Structure formats: C-alpha cells, structure tokens
Amino acid sequence: MGSEAVAKAFADIRAALAVLNAEVDGCGSEPFSAADPLAGLADGSLDILAAAAAVEAGVAGLKARAAMKYADTAHTLAPPGMPVQAQEMAVAAEIGCVLALGPRAASAFLSVSHALTTTLPLTLAALHAGTISWQHARVMADEAATLDAAGAAALEAHFLDPDTPRPAGAATIGEMPAHRFKHKARTWRERHHPESIGKRHAKGVADRRVEYRPDQDGMAWLSACLPADQAIAGWNRLTALSRAAQGPTEPRTLTQLSADHFAQAILTSGTSATFHADNSAGNGEEASDSDGAGLLSPGIRAQVLVTVPVFSLMGLTEEPAVLDGFGPIPASMARDLVANGADSFYRVLVDPRDGAPLEIGRSSYRVTKAMRNWLRLRDGQCPFPGCSNPSLDNEADHLLAWHHGGTTGISNLGQPCPKHHKLRHTTGWTPTPATKNQPPGWTSPTGRHYKSEHQDWEPPHWPESALSAMPAQPGGHADYLYIPRSPGEENLHRVLYGSS
C-alpha cells in the first residue's frame, strides 16, 4: 500500500498544480474578484506565490527527511566490512543522481539534512510548517556546525522558539531573505561561541589571502579575505571616493567608479594606494605616487561607527564590539581602532545595563550628524525588507512629510537607500511608523504590510569587579550614568565622558 499511497499523493499534487496554473492564467472556475477581475488576479497571484513558497519549504523538509531515511537504511543494508567512508560516498552518489546534483552539492545537501534531522528540530519543524525556506534552514545548519549541542539548541531557540521575547513589529527570520538572516545568525554566533572571538580572529588572520576566479565575457573576480576593519574601511573609502566623483558630466555609475578606483589603486606603480602602516583601519592618508600626484584624495573620509561595550573598551571583558556594516569584531580590534585615533572610525559606547547605545563619540557630535548616526545605529542598513545597502549610502527621509506636519525627530525618520527612497516617492509603497529604537516597516500598493528587520541588542557582560548596580541618575538623560564610588570609578568615568 505504501507505494500506491505515495504515487497517489504525488498525483494529487500534480493535479493541484494544474489547478493553480489555470488560476494564474485567469482560467479558473471563477474570478478572484467579480467587481475588478484584473486587480483580483494580481492580488490572487500574490496569494498563490506566498502559498507556493510555504509548500516549497514543506517539500524541502520532506526531501531532507527522505534523504536521511535512505541514508540510514543504506548503511543498515551495506555489506559487512564495507568502510564507512565508502558507504557515505555511495549514499551521496545515489542522492546526487536522483536529484541531479554534483558530488559536492549532494554532500552539502546531505550534511544540512543530517543537521536538520538530528540536532535542529525547531528548524525542521519551521521548514515543514512553511515559515522558513530551505535557504534559511541551510544558514541555520551552517552557523550551528561549529557549536556544541547546547550552543546549537540556544541558536535555534533564539530565532525560532515562540517563547523567546521579541518586538511585535520585528520581522521573523522567515520574513527576511536568507542572506539577512545569515547576518543575524552570524552575529549571535560570534557573541555566544564558546571560543572567544579574539582567538578565532587570530586564526582567521593567519588565513588571510587574495583569490582570483575567471568569469564570463572576458571578466574575472579578484577578492581578498582581510581583517574586518581593513576590509570595511577599504570598501567605505572606495564608496566615498566614487560618490565624490559623481556628477552631471560623469557617465559612470557608482559601481563602475568603485571598480575603476580599485583597479587603479592596485595597478598603479609606487605606493600611492598604500595605507600607512600605523593605520591599518584606513584613515585615508596615502603616500604620493612616483609622479608626485596622490592617487586617492586624502580629503575623502568614510565614517564608520564602532559600537563597543564600556567594560570591553576598558579591557575588563573581551566581549565583541560591533563594526557598522560588518558585525561582531574582537574587543582588541575595537580598542586598537579607538586608541590609535583612526579618524574614519567613531566610537559608540553602549549602556552597561541593557546594551542600548549610550553616546556617540564627542569628536563627531553635532545635532544633525548625531541624529543621522542614531538612525544608522537603529536600523543597521536600509530598512526596506531584504535590503542590505549599508547605512553610509542611505538618505534620511521624513516618514510623515514635513509639509504634512511631520517633525524632524528620530521616530519620524527613516534612512532608505537611494533606490528605495525613490520607490517610496514614485510608487504606492509607504513606510509605517517608527520609534527611537525600532525602524519603520513598509506597506505595499496592494495593502500588504511587511515588517522591518530589527537590531539584536544584548546586555553587555559585567566583569566580576563591577557587578554593583549603576542606576540611572533620576531625571537625567539616557546618556548620563550615576557612577557609584568605587576603585574603578575614575577610569569608568573617563571612558564614559572623556575624549573619544
């Protein structure tokens, strides 16, 4: 009966697909809307698209379970004495042939399937329910791969346990693209990994490299794996240089300008594009080329925010800091950026009580700049669903227009990228209200609401020497703490309120 039941189930699925295809073609038994058939067809197509994504996720979960059930039975049926490695190769080969996958892709599929069916039950359940996609499940498996069982369970619970507190307006992981979930999962993993990020970073530095890969149409990729502070500084500097070069007489796009600046920097003779050895963060001071003309203008600066817990900055803990546009970095890297005065980097302290931003470095303080920086901290990137455009390129925008009574306050500001800023003002897409700590969501022309992605703030770790409470000064500002008398009071006060 088993084979007959399977055959009938898939026949029913194929029949259902035929019905749905007819509905998409507008040839169903009745229109989606008798009053407005065209608008009804458009809205109905979106409903079919959303439901199809959920069904795809369920099918992906089914494939994972079926693959592992085959693997288990194949190992059981293997001849006595057959090496385990040979058994695994045989299983991967069979799965690869059935799914038309190459050997590496088949092995990767089996690896994710094994993780889902053995150590990630919440992820598998979400996949079956259609609330996440296979791409999301693969991210979860990848990030949990180097964690022990308890760590993997905690990672799952943080993102998928319904009892985990989260803002009502925040998008769930299934409501954001998998690449955005990967950023959030990586951030959580870096903060909670049993091995310190400093030790893992040291291993990564030893593996730094440049890679070359041919591409189509006479093109090729040249990429470098670098320490995060160097990479983000170089990226932001290229962006700033390219933005400065744009104008009415410049036909090249921002992307083309960045590529041209990069090529010119690595191909020009001399040392014109070399960062000073004492400033690996890239403060923009370059030596001159052999002809006496600097390749890159030293006047170009690209501001980068470094969010660092107070006690981590003091060296009392090794809790990771956060580099704007990248994510967690070792505390030692953050201390070096602050101590060496890299003028493209601005320190942002976080409150030792709850992890919220405390103040922005005094050297960059002006009202308008501080508001823009707060937007960058609040949103992390363009707040449009799925957009990863970094804060440096985004534009402050009134959610409720000034001429309609909107104020210039954080809760009435968004920072969409130029593309989604234009989308907002030229189409029916509209942002929803925001708060000081929560970015706006968006409502589409069809009336569907899409939640925003929120930052994952966490309370910092307190060192044993500073476990005494530090209550806020009654009636004071959020950026002022009452510091109780203690041996470390002077140092803490200097870090909180001294020069950055």
SULKAHU-V872455 format. One record per backbone hydrogen bond with DSSP energy under -1.0 kcal/mol. NH is the residue of the N-H (numbers start at 1). CO is the residue of the C=O. If there is no record, write none. Layout:
NH | CO
NH | CO
This chain:
5 | 1
6 | 2
7 | 3
8 | 4
9 | 5
10 | 6
11 | 7
12 | 8
13 | 9
14 | 10
15 | 11
16 | 12
17 | 13
18 | 14
19 | 15
20 | 16
21 | 17
22 | 18
23 | 19
24 | 20
25 | 21
26 | 23
27 | 22
40 | 36
41 | 37
42 | 38
43 | 39
44 | 40
45 | 41
46 | 42
47 | 43
48 | 44
49 | 45
50 | 46
51 | 47
52 | 48
53 | 49
54 | 50
55 | 51
56 | 52
57 | 53
58 | 54
59 | 55
60 | 56
61 | 57
62 | 58
63 | 59
64 | 60
65 | 61
66 | 62
67 | 63
68 | 64
69 | 65
70 | 66
71 | 67
72 | 68
73 | 69
74 | 70
75 | 71
76 | 72
77 | 73
82 | 79
87 | 83
88 | 84
89 | 85
90 | 86
91 | 87
92 | 88
93 | 89
94 | 90
95 | 91
96 | 92
97 | 93
98 | 94
99 | 95
101 | 96
106 | 102
107 | 103
108 | 104
109 | 105
110 | 106
111 | 107
112 | 108
113 | 109
114 | 110
115 | 111
116 | 112
117 | 113
118 | 114
119 | 115
120 | 115
124 | 120
125 | 121
126 | 122
127 | 123
128 | 124
129 | 125
131 | 126
137 | 133
138 | 134
139 | 135
140 | 136
141 | 137
142 | 138
143 | 139
144 | 140
147 | 144
152 | 148
153 | 149
154 | 150
155 | 151
156 | 152
157 | 153
158 | 154
159 | 155
160 | 156
161 | 157
164 | 161
170 | 167
171 | 452
175 | 172
176 | 173
181 | 177
182 | 178
183 | 179
184 | 180
185 | 181
186 | 182
187 | 183
188 | 184
189 | 185
190 | 186
191 | 187
192 | 188
193 | 189
200 | 196
201 | 197
202 | 198
203 | 199
204 | 200
205 | 201
206 | 202
208 | 205
209 | 225
211 | 223
213 | 221
215 | 219
219 | 216
221 | 213
223 | 211
225 | 209
231 | 227
232 | 228
233 | 229
234 | 230
235 | 231
236 | 232
237 | 233
238 | 234
239 | 235
240 | 236
241 | 237
242 | 238
243 | 239
244 | 240
245 | 241
250 | 247
257 | 253
258 | 254
259 | 255
260 | 256
261 | 257
262 | 258
263 | 259
264 | 260
265 | 261
266 | 262
267 | 263
268 | 264
274 | 271
279 | 276
282 | 279
292 | 289
300 | 297
304 | 344
306 | 346
307 | 322
308 | 348
313 | 309
314 | 310
316 | 311
317 | 311
321 | 329
322 | 307
323 | 327
324 | 305
326 | 323
327 | 323
329 | 321
334 | 330
335 | 331
336 | 332
337 | 333
338 | 334
339 | 335
340 | 336
342 | 337
345 | 342
346 | 304
348 | 306
349 | 359
351 | 356
355 | 351
358 | 349
359 | 349
361 | 347
364 | 361
365 | 362
370 | 366
371 | 367
372 | 368
373 | 369
374 | 370
375 | 371
376 | 372
377 | 373
378 | 374
379 | 375
380 | 376
382 | 389
387 | 384
393 | 390
394 | 391
395 | 416
397 | 414
399 | 412
404 | 401
405 | 402
406 | 401
409 | 407
412 | 409
413 | 410
414 | 397
421 | 417
422 | 418
423 | 419
424 | 420
425 | 421
426 | 422
427 | 423
430 | 443
432 | 441
435 | 438
442 | 450
443 | 430
444 | 448
447 | 444
450 | 442
457 | 455
466 | 463
476 | 473
480 | 477
489 | 486
492 | 488
493 | 489
494 | 490
495 | 491
496 | 492
497 | 493
498 | 494
